[in-house]
Amino acid sequence: MSALGLGLIAALCWGLHDITIRYLSRTVPLMGALAVVLATGLAFQATVLAASEGARLPQGPALWLSIGSGLAFLVASLGLYFAFERGPVRLVAPIIGAYPILSLLFAFLAGSPVGADQVLAVLVIVGAVGVVAGLSGDSDDPAPPKGPTIALSLIAALGFAATFKLGQLAATLDGELNATLLARVTALVLLLALIVIRRQTLRVGAAALLPLVVMGLLDGVALLAVISAGVLDHPQLAAVASSMFGLITIVLAWAFLRESMSRPQWAGCLAAFLAIGYLAW
């Protein structure tokens, strides 16, 4: 499978993940919810690794790259969860979904050739996601001040771009499964330490437990897909395609939650998919 295909799988998984956290965020303690999601993803990745080659720590530079990827993933996840809690989605999704610009920048700085057509296609994707999210309906509840919401969204975008770059570098050195597992362990251990320090609760309630476990499985598949692209040609395209999660979240809300979609939004969806198709071609 191509890096682009893996990115689309990740986008679908994260779209489902985000539409769930969107509706859980006001009733579930977010750090506790994230702990359940990370623990479930860790169990999933450990199972995959045990069934394939057996768990071991990455060696040499891959060890530190994987730890860095885990730290960045925790920062990105906290930014995403708290940004979605504040909302609205039409503000949060376009900002977080712009992280492919950073992924292309990282690829360029690392010496990978990045053509003007690729940059243009990425800008079309990010812009299309922004159109779809920006025109989306949201609740009538008053939104909190935008400044902190924008800051949290930017932190999440930077964190995701760093997660994918560091994880893909580790994967090229010592395999994607071990790199992803250590990144997940790092994120979970640091989160639990933060919960203890801040005296937060881990209790999420029985009703939220199953959705959070499903979210953890989706998150585990998505992260593994993007980092696995590190051993393929043009791995940055996995991060580009995965940014479609914001668009997918809104389309799923239209399909299953009966939220409206206007003609400009459908045009944005078409533009994003055409740009993805161009990158694949």
Order of alpha helices (4+ residues) and beta strands (2+ residues): alpha-alpha-alpha-alpha-alpha-alpha-alpha-alpha-alpha-alpha-alpha-alpha
